[in-house]
Each structure stands twice: as structure tokens, then as C-alpha cells.
Amino acid sequence: MVSNEEVLSFFRKELPVLATLRLKPIPLEMNDVLQEYAPADDLVRVINKYSEHFNVDISALNFDNYYPWVIPWFFRKWFTNKTVNQVSLPLTVKMFADSARAGKWLFD
């Protein structure tokens, strides 16, 4: 059985690491929104590798449900408290971990 940590470790290894302005790495966590963590082309590449690595059928994964994604401007929090209205669903590592245990994409 695939654990959450195995899937998280896979995504941490495959995706580029984000950093703060002071170059301190920001580690990816289970419930982080992947659309805000990595560009779409990196996500597509990693999701395909994930499918092969964990033997998961991702044919039901419809990217139209997860994009477009509005990435908030970095300084936005200093100018407004309004939340960004997303029209798409978030992708998280937890979703991929649950799907890895099932052997197929569970969401959509």
C-alpha cells in the first residue's frame, strides 16, 4: 500500500523547490495547492511520471477542471484582504496519494 509520505516524497523530488525572498526553501506539503507551487508544464510532466511510478490510471484526470488558476500577486496581502476567487478546483498531493492507493484517479 502506498503511503502519503511516499507520494509526498515523490512530488518533492520531482518538482522544482520554491524559495522565499531570502532564498529559504519552501517545502511542499500534502495540502498545498500544486497550481500555486509549480508551473503547469512541470505539473504535467510530474503527473505523467507519477502515473508510471505508482501505476495509477490518470485517464479520468481532466485538466480543464483545474485550470485556469489565478496565482495571487505576491504583494497582494499588503493591499487587500479580499480572497482570490478561483473558478477551478485545487490539486493537492493528498489527492494524488489517495488515487495512488486506489490505482486510479478518484477526483473529477
N, CA and C atoms as a LAMMPS dump frame, in Angstrom:
ITEM: TIMESTEP
0
ITEM: NUMBER OF ATOMS
324
ITEM: BOX BOUNDS ff ff ff
-5.0000000000000000e+02 5.0000000000000000e+02
-5.0000000000000000e+02 5.0000000000000000e+02
-5.0000000000000000e+02 5.0000000000000000e+02
ITEM: ATOMS id mol type element x y z
1 1 1 N 0.842 -1.183 0
2 1 2 C 0 0 0
3 1 3 C 0.892 1.252 0
4 2 1 N 0.509 2.197 -0.797
5 2 2 C 1.269 3.436 -0.94
6 2 3 C 0.908 4.39 0.199
7 3 1 N 1.926 4.971 0.827
8 3 2 C 1.674 5.907 1.931
9 3 3 C 1.683 7.351 1.424
10 4 1 N 1.095 8.215 2.23
11 4 2 C 1.106 9.644 1.916
12 4 3 C 2.538 10.154 1.786
13 5 1 N 3.411 9.684 2.675
14 5 2 C 4.805 10.139 2.672
15 5 3 C 5.538 9.746 1.398
16 6 1 N 5.239 8.561 0.862
17 6 2 C 5.879 8.142 -0.382
18 6 3 C 5.509 9.066 -1.534
19 7 1 N 4.228 9.4 -1.623
20 7 2 C 3.762 10.274 -2.703
21 7 3 C 4.304 11.685 -2.497
22 8 1 N 4.281 12.169 -1.261
23 8 2 C 4.824 13.499 -0.974
24 8 3 C 6.307 13.556 -1.317
25 9 1 N 7.044 12.544 -0.946
26 9 2 C 8.469 12.485 -1.254
27 9 3 C 8.708 12.488 -2.762
28 10 1 N 7.889 11.762 -3.498
29 10 2 C 7.996 11.736 -4.955
30 10 3 C 7.802 13.137 -5.536
31 11 1 N 6.736 13.831 -5.118
32 11 2 C 6.471 15.167 -5.644
33 11 3 C 7.556 16.162 -5.219
34 12 1 N 8.054 16.035 -3.994
35 12 2 C 9.14 16.923 -3.551
36 12 3 C 10.396 16.713 -4.391
37 13 1 N 10.666 15.472 -4.769
38 13 2 C 11.858 15.165 -5.557
39 13 3 C 11.711 15.645 -7.007
40 14 1 N 10.526 15.538 -7.559
41 14 2 C 10.313 15.81 -8.981
42 14 3 C 10.016 17.278 -9.303
43 15 1 N 9.381 17.997 -8.391
44 15 2 C 9.026 19.397 -8.669
45 15 3 C 10.148 20.338 -8.239
46 16 1 N 10.302 21.453 -8.948
47 16 2 C 11.285 22.451 -8.514
48 16 3 C 10.877 23.019 -7.148
49 17 1 N 11.856 23.35 -6.339
50 17 2 C 11.595 23.844 -4.984
51 17 3 C 11.382 25.361 -5.014
52 18 1 N 10.313 25.8 -4.36
53 18 2 C 10.078 27.234 -4.203
54 18 3 C 10.951 27.768 -3.078
55 19 1 N 11.211 29.078 -3.121
56 19 2 C 12.013 29.7 -2.063
57 19 3 C 11.429 31.065 -1.723
58 20 1 N 11.72 31.522 -0.508
59 20 2 C 11.298 32.854 -0.083
60 20 3 C 12.225 33.89 -0.721
61 21 1 N 11.946 35.153 -0.472
62 21 2 C 12.813 36.219 -0.995
63 21 3 C 14.228 36.113 -0.445
64 22 1 N 14.373 35.511 0.724
65 22 2 C 15.699 35.327 1.328
66 22 3 C 16.319 33.984 0.955
67 23 1 N 15.715 33.335 -0.075
68 23 2 C 16.193 32.07 -0.624
69 23 3 C 16.083 30.882 0.33
70 24 1 N 15.185 30.994 1.304
71 24 2 C 14.909 29.866 2.196
72 24 3 C 13.916 28.948 1.486
73 25 1 N 14.256 27.657 1.339
74 25 2 C 13.365 26.734 0.627
75 25 3 C 12 26.606 1.305
76 26 1 N 10.962 26.491 0.488
77 26 2 C 9.61 26.269 0.98
78 26 3 C 9.232 24.841 0.601
79 27 1 N 9.255 23.912 1.543
80 27 2 C 8.96 22.516 1.204
81 27 3 C 7.483 22.324 0.861
82 28 1 N 7.235 21.477 -0.098
83 28 2 C 5.876 21.128 -0.498
84 28 3 C 5.238 20.299 0.605
85 29 1 N 3.974 20.577 0.922
86 29 2 C 3.237 19.835 1.94
87 29 3 C 2.035 19.14 1.311
88 30 1 N 1.412 18.225 2.026
89 30 2 C 0.316 17.407 1.5
90 30 3 C -0.85 18.22 0.957
91 31 1 N -1.216 19.304 1.625
92 31 2 C -2.405 20.056 1.228
93 31 3 C -2.099 21.359 0.495
94 32 1 N -0.848 21.546 0.092
95 32 2 C -0.506 22.729 -0.703
96 32 3 C -1.15 22.627 -2.077
97 33 1 N -1.571 23.762 -2.61
98 33 2 C -2.168 23.798 -3.943
99 33 3 C -1.045 23.713 -4.969
100 34 1 N -1.052 22.647 -5.734
101 34 2 C 0.033 22.414 -6.695
102 34 3 C 0.071 23.463 -7.803
103 35 1 N -1.078 24.013 -8.177
104 35 2 C -1.099 25.041 -9.219
105 35 3 C -0.352 26.296 -8.791
106 36 1 N -0.283 26.541 -7.483
107 36 2 C 0.447 27.7 -6.979
108 36 3 C 1.903 27.362 -6.698
109 37 1 N 2.21 26.085 -6.612
110 37 2 C 3.565 25.666 -6.274
111 37 3 C 4.456 25.491 -7.497
112 38 1 N 3.876 25.033 -8.618
113 38 2 C 4.684 24.744 -9.809
114 38 3 C 3.927 25.139 -11.075
115 39 1 N 4.656 25.484 -12.128
116 39 2 C 4.009 25.812 -13.412
117 39 3 C 3.304 24.588 -14.002
118 40 1 N 2.311 24.836 -14.837
119 40 2 C 1.502 23.761 -15.42
120 40 3 C 2.339 22.751 -16.192
121 41 1 N 3.333 23.216 -16.951
122 41 2 C 4.135 22.269 -17.737
123 41 3 C 4.936 21.329 -16.839
124 42 1 N 5.422 21.826 -15.7
125 42 2 C 6.117 20.957 -14.736
126 42 3 C 5.144 19.957 -14.119
127 43 1 N 3.93 20.416 -13.811
128 43 2 C 2.94 19.521 -13.216
129 43 3 C 2.559 18.391 -14.169
130 44 1 N 2.371 18.72 -15.432
131 44 2 C 2.011 17.691 -16.413
132 44 3 C 3.107 16.634 -16.493
133 45 1 N 4.348 17.076 -16.553
134 45 2 C 5.487 16.148 -16.616
135 45 3 C 5.521 15.249 -15.378
136 46 1 N 5.367 15.839 -14.205
137 46 2 C 5.443 15.08 -12.956
138 46 3 C 4.242 14.149 -12.792
139 47 1 N 3.07 14.584 -13.208
140 47 2 C 1.88 13.734 -13.105
141 47 3 C 2.029 12.503 -14.005
142 48 1 N 2.598 12.682 -15.173
143 48 2 C 2.839 11.527 -16.051
144 48 3 C 3.842 10.556 -15.424
145 49 1 N 4.902 11.093 -14.795
146 49 2 C 5.87 10.235 -14.104
147 49 3 C 5.219 9.543 -12.903
148 50 1 N 4.363 10.276 -12.2
149 50 2 C 3.629 9.725 -11.05
150 50 3 C 2.786 8.531 -11.499
151 51 1 N 2.102 8.681 -12.624
152 51 2 C 1.257 7.62 -13.15
153 51 3 C 2.059 6.346 -13.412
154 52 1 N 3.226 6.5 -13.998
155 52 2 C 4.082 5.348 -14.275
156 52 3 C 4.686 4.771 -12.99
157 53 1 N 5.158 5.66 -12.121
158 53 2 C 5.842 5.23 -10.893
159 53 3 C 4.911 4.46 -9.948
160 54 1 N 3.691 4.965 -9.77
161 54 2 C 2.754 4.357 -8.832
162 54 3 C 1.696 3.486 -9.518
163 55 1 N 1.812 3.341 -10.858
164 55 2 C 0.874 2.531 -11.643
165 55 3 C -0.571 2.981 -11.422
166 56 1 N -0.814 4.264 -11.663
167 56 2 C -2.133 4.859 -11.468
168 56 3 C -2.705 5.257 -12.827
169 57 1 N -3.951 4.879 -13.077
170 57 2 C -4.641 5.26 -14.305
171 57 3 C -5.137 6.696 -14.154
172 58 1 N -4.526 7.611 -14.887
173 58 2 C -4.915 9.032 -14.787
174 58 3 C -5.745 9.476 -15.98
175 59 1 N -6.287 8.528 -16.736
176 59 2 C -7.061 8.879 -17.928
177 59 3 C -8.306 9.7 -17.581
178 60 1 N -8.824 9.59 -16.371
179 60 2 C -10.003 10.364 -15.957
180 60 3 C -9.637 11.768 -15.476
181 61 1 N -8.345 12.063 -15.358
182 61 2 C -7.905 13.386 -14.894
183 61 3 C -8.141 14.408 -16.003
184 62 1 N -9.024 15.347 -15.761
185 62 2 C -9.384 16.374 -16.736
186 62 3 C -8.797 17.707 -16.285
187 63 1 N -7.748 18.169 -16.976
188 63 2 C -7.071 19.405 -16.581
189 63 3 C -7.968 20.633 -16.695
190 64 1 N -9.011 20.557 -17.496
191 64 2 C -9.936 21.689 -17.611
192 64 3 C -10.632 21.992 -16.287
193 65 1 N -10.725 20.99 -15.406
194 65 2 C -11.334 21.221 -14.092
195 65 3 C -10.393 21.96 -13.135
196 66 1 N -9.096 21.985 -13.458
197 66 2 C -8.097 22.545 -12.545
198 66 3 C -7.41 23.799 -13.086
199 67 1 N -7.686 24.129 -14.336
200 67 2 C -7.119 25.341 -14.95
201 67 3 C -8.212 26.06 -15.704
202 68 1 N -8.215 27.358 -15.809
203 68 2 C -7.15 28.278 -15.402
204 68 3 C -7.115 28.46 -13.891
205 69 1 N -5.949 28.789 -13.394
206 69 2 C -5.733 29.034 -11.966
207 69 3 C -5.149 30.427 -11.81
208 70 1 N -5.761 31.23 -10.946
209 70 2 C -5.291 32.59 -10.706
210 70 3 C -4.261 32.543 -9.581
211 71 1 N -3.03 32.918 -9.898
212 71 2 C -1.981 32.953 -8.877
213 71 3 C -1.945 34.371 -8.312
214 72 1 N -2.19 34.502 -7.002
215 72 2 C -2.218 35.842 -6.402
216 72 3 C -0.863 36.532 -6.496
217 73 1 N -0.918 37.817 -6.733
218 73 2 C 0.27 38.652 -6.766
219 73 3 C 0.941 38.581 -5.399
220 74 1 N 2.267 38.481 -5.344
221 74 2 C 3 38.3 -4.092
222 74 3 C 2.682 39.39 -3.061
223 75 1 N 2.601 40.638 -3.48
224 75 2 C 2.385 41.752 -2.543
225 75 3 C 0.902 42.032 -2.29
226 76 1 N 0.031 41.218 -2.826
227 76 2 C -1.404 41.44 -2.722
228 76 3 C -1.869 41.55 -1.269
229 77 1 N -1.31 40.728 -0.382
230 77 2 C -1.753 40.7 1.015
231 77 3 C -1.544 42.031 1.734
232 78 1 N -0.656 42.891 1.2
233 78 2 C -0.433 44.193 1.823
234 78 3 C -1.41 45.251 1.323
235 79 1 N -2.143 44.929 0.268
236 79 2 C -3.046 45.915 -0.318
237 79 3 C -4.519 45.58 -0.159
238 80 1 N -4.847 44.302 0.054
239 80 2 C -6.252 43.923 0.194
240 80 3 C -6.377 42.643 1.01
241 81 1 N -7.517 42.509 1.668
242 81 2 C -7.811 41.293 2.428
243 81 3 C -8.774 40.386 1.668
244 82 1 N -9.22 40.832 0.497
245 82 2 C -10.152 40.039 -0.291
246 82 3 C -9.481 38.759 -0.771
247 83 1 N -10.233 37.678 -0.745
248 83 2 C -9.709 36.417 -1.246
249 83 3 C -9.799 36.397 -2.773
250 84 1 N -8.942 35.616 -3.38
251 84 2 C -8.958 35.461 -4.831
252 84 3 C -10.038 34.434 -5.167
253 85 1 N -10.935 34.798 -6.051
254 85 2 C -11.996 33.872 -6.461
255 85 3 C -11.477 32.956 -7.564
256 86 1 N -11.344 31.693 -7.231
257 86 2 C -10.877 30.705 -8.205
258 86 3 C -12.086 30.081 -8.9
259 87 1 N -11.968 29.875 -10.2
260 87 2 C -13.031 29.218 -10.947
261 87 3 C -12.719 27.734 -11.138
262 88 1 N -11.535 27.321 -10.744
263 88 2 C -11.093 25.936 -10.917
264 88 3 C -10.847 25.284 -9.56
265 89 1 N -10.779 23.976 -9.567
266 89 2 C -10.54 23.212 -8.349
267 89 3 C -9.045 23.123 -8.055
268 90 1 N -8.664 23.052 -6.77
269 90 2 C -7.245 22.9 -6.437
270 90 3 C -6.783 21.447 -6.565
271 91 1 N -5.538 21.274 -6.979
272 91 2 C -4.88 19.963 -6.99
273 91 3 C -3.941 19.91 -5.801
274 92 1 N -3.984 18.821 -5.038
275 92 2 C -3.088 18.677 -3.9
276 92 3 C -2.382 17.324 -3.957
277 93 1 N -1.293 17.2 -3.238
278 93 2 C -0.572 15.933 -3.158
279 93 3 C -1.472 14.878 -2.511
280 94 1 N -2.309 15.285 -1.565
281 94 2 C -3.234 14.359 -0.895
282 94 3 C -4.145 13.672 -1.905
283 95 1 N -4.6 14.411 -2.914
284 95 2 C -5.443 13.826 -3.954
285 95 3 C -4.683 12.728 -4.707
286 96 1 N -3.406 12.986 -4.978
287 96 2 C -2.6 12.001 -5.686
288 96 3 C -2.28 10.8 -4.805
289 97 1 N -2.11 11.016 -3.505
290 97 2 C -1.855 9.907 -2.583
291 97 3 C -3.087 9.003 -2.48
292 98 1 N -4.266 9.598 -2.366
293 98 2 C -5.499 8.812 -2.307
294 98 3 C -5.694 8.016 -3.602
295 99 1 N -5.407 8.644 -4.726
296 99 2 C -5.545 7.973 -6.023
297 99 3 C -4.519 6.852 -6.181
298 100 1 N -3.323 7.033 -5.648
299 100 2 C -2.285 6.001 -5.735
300 100 3 C -2.727 4.741 -4.987
301 101 1 N -3.371 4.93 -3.861
302 101 2 C -3.87 3.775 -3.107
303 101 3 C -4.991 3.059 -3.856
304 102 1 N -5.8 3.816 -4.609
305 102 2 C -6.918 3.224 -5.355
306 102 3 C -6.486 2.679 -6.713
307 103 1 N -5.356 3.178 -7.247
308 103 2 C -4.884 2.726 -8.547
309 103 3 C -5.493 3.456 -9.717
310 104 1 N -6.326 4.455 -9.429
311 104 2 C -6.939 5.262 -10.488
312 104 3 C -7.254 6.648 -9.932
313 105 1 N -7.438 7.607 -10.845
314 105 2 C -7.754 8.975 -10.438
315 105 3 C -9.159 9.001 -9.854
316 106 1 N -9.292 9.471 -8.616
317 106 2 C -10.567 9.431 -7.884
318 106 3 C -11.38 10.713 -7.989
319 107 1 N -10.796 11.768 -8.481
320 107 2 C -11.449 13.067 -8.432
321 107 3 C -11.853 13.513 -9.834
322 108 1 N -12.881 14.276 -9.974
323 108 2 C -13.42 14.855 -11.222
324 108 3 C -14.858 14.531 -11.295
